[in-house]
């Protein structure tokens, strides 16, 4: 059987070889006519897809170009509060250190309160002295009325004596010396009356209440003001955190060190509000406006994307706006594109804490409305 099959195959091969060339080409064409059109359609599809893809990519970049500006020269910023003692004195207690987290109202350090307690005691003593003085003046004013009555009686007696001496003088029964003495006694009595009235007026004025403080004597009111000031200074010996945040620059805060009033003792980086300071090229500011939307990403947290908006443009961001110094007109001047700080407000809470100094990338949509 194998010999017969091989013989038939060889005969078929010989028969095909014996065909003319035209017939052989026709046979090949007929044999491949079913596959060749498919290859042609695939080629046309590929030739159509490539230009369409290029047109789509180019159209996308054409439509999206110029609609936003971005920069990676941006950093997270937070409010920094310098904490200083409002009174001077020796530090006796320190409750925080560098990088500690504190809450608003938490005690940071204490100043020796002994001098201020003494000042408070002196103020209380001044109030008591003022009250005693006012009571004495009121007593003096009451006694002055008695002196006035006595002075008036002396005037009446001296006037009567003078009139008698005057009558005797006219009759010649008295001397010139007695007449002059009676007249002088009248003048002295009148002077004593005027003095008593002046003393009474002075005592009443010192013992009276101030018009600006009804029911309060001025001397007592002044002493109470001193006491209030002493109490305030005593309360300021306890320095509390004005806001929550992280403690920084606390090197000067040491027990036993003398604290000068107004000298910053430490800094608190507040954690309640954060923003991003983005330094855009000046060529990116042509269409940027306050209020435009911004997208924020952070190198430390690649999975976090936050929304924000442009809050201010220029030196008003809260940082120093430094520019290059003026160039001399020598022909060696080289123009350098400047960067302008733009403050970006963060409109949503971050799921992770934002730390001052973190690098950020900011993209501002300049198509959105602003002002």
DASUL-V90212 format. One record per run of one state. SS is the DSSP state (@ for helix, = for strand, . for the rest). FROM is the first residue (numbers start at 1). LEN is the number of residues. If there is no record, write none. Layout:
[[SS FROM LEN] [SS FROM LEN]]
This chain:
[[. 1 1] [@ 2 16] [. 18 3] [@ 21 44] [. 65 3] [= 68 17] [. 85 4] [= 89 6] [. 95 6] [= 101 2] [. 103 4] [= 107 5] [. 112 2] [@ 114 58] [. 172 4] [@ 176 32] [. 208 1] [= 209 1] [. 210 7] [= 217 1] [@ 218 18] [. 236 2] [= 238 3] [. 241 4] [= 245 4] [. 249 9] [= 258 2] [. 260 4] [= 264 18] [@ 282 3] [. 285 8] [= 293 6] [. 299 6] [= 305 9] [. 314 1] [@ 315 3] [. 318 21] [= 339 8] [. 347 12] [= 359 7] [. 366 6]]
